[in-house]
Amino acid sequence: MSNSNPITELDFFAVKNQLKEYLKGQSQFLDYDFEGSNMNVLLDVLAYNTFQNNYYTNMALSEMFLDSAQLRNSIVSHAKELNYLPRSIRASRAQVQVDFTNVAQVSETLPSYLIIPAYTKFVGRKSGQSFTFTNDHSVTVTPNENNEYCYTGLDIYQGKIITEEFTVTNNDAQRFVISNENVDTDSVKVSVRENVDANSNTTQYLYKEGIFGVKTTDKIFYIQPGLDSKYEVSFGSDVFGYEPKPGEVVVVTYRVTRGEDANGVFSFSADAIDVNGNSYNVTVTTISQSEGGAPQETNNSIRRFAPKAIQVQDRAVTESDYEVLLKTNFPEIQAVSVYGGETLSPPRYGKVVVSVDTQNAQGVSDNLSQTYARFLRDRSAISIEPIVVSAQFMNVQVDCTLYYNTKTTDTPSSSIKSLVIDAIQNYSDTSLNEFGKTLRFSKLLSAIDSADANIVSNDTKIRAVIDIT
């Protein structure tokens, strides 16, 4: 009898051949025809069974580790163990100025103030498409010295406002899963009613990222990742926050957004706003066009940032902490460079300078700079003040003369030129759009030559250009 192990392969046909060799080594099957007998069918069944077991075991073991998992549910589950919340889709945000235009005609006496209610709709247009924007909070508008009612700096976000209600039961395993996967988790608001009556007392709950300093009676809620790219709301189980009791109703309000599709909207309008029974016309002036919209975090991004987030622990101490925090929470950021204020001339001690470049823009807008600074200020050491500045760029002017073989192609020179421009742009996007990158001239020449097979050579000159205003 053969002592060889019949199963050491993973491929179906290799497994079947090994089973044959094993059986041929048995005295009972020395002269047996395995190809032309019923034994061949049995060998197929054994090989299929072995192959399926190998495949299942390999996939199951792969899903057990964050680095090798392929299913999003598995990746999110591992990230959850690291206390990492995968970033949801992000709504595009714009800033506008709202002017009430017919106050004197509508009101006999000028009101002391007017209110722009929360979730007032603003319609933005871009390339023939319409996008609905809303404001998150109501704002009060008081008249200026000219009796004009104007509010400057209103933040509006693209998306539709959805409200879901969950009645709390006695089931300890009850989960409050947000049904729409396109929810922007930054917009989630939670309140709890005493009962199913819509007019019963309602308590607003506050969102908390962690359990530090939370008391058992605090009315707070948490957000954690769920299955199938969804998110769920959870509470503190009367340990790290108050737990809603059976019979109460959990009301979850959130924004469903189209993400990056709404970036770049510059023109906005709004219908008349009703205040105390009066209808006031408004004009909307754009201060900053919509930006910051981004898709849901990818699997590769979760693999990259989940282990780093557990190291950072939502605080900024080292330079890499600032980079991880910003790139994790603001997907529109393309590149970040962090350096201490003591390296400046003159030195600015106690400052941390964060230079940011956002996608599809030169540097960063003032609106986003303020947002990033507020975000970092809560996570920096007490004596450190973060300063967010726009990245400074050194451009490269490329002067290229091409030589290509006209005998091997009838492609016009304009098409060759377009291919080369695309190749140069692709080299810039993949090799230069980060801090600390070096322009490799030989790599650039190679990219130009590879743009088309008919290019014989190129004569290229480059020079650095810095725009100074």
Summary of the structure (lengths in Angstrom):
residues: 469
radius of gyration: 31.0
end to end distance: 87.5
largest distance: 110.9
contacts: 1313
relative contact order: 0.10
helix: 27%
strand: 32%
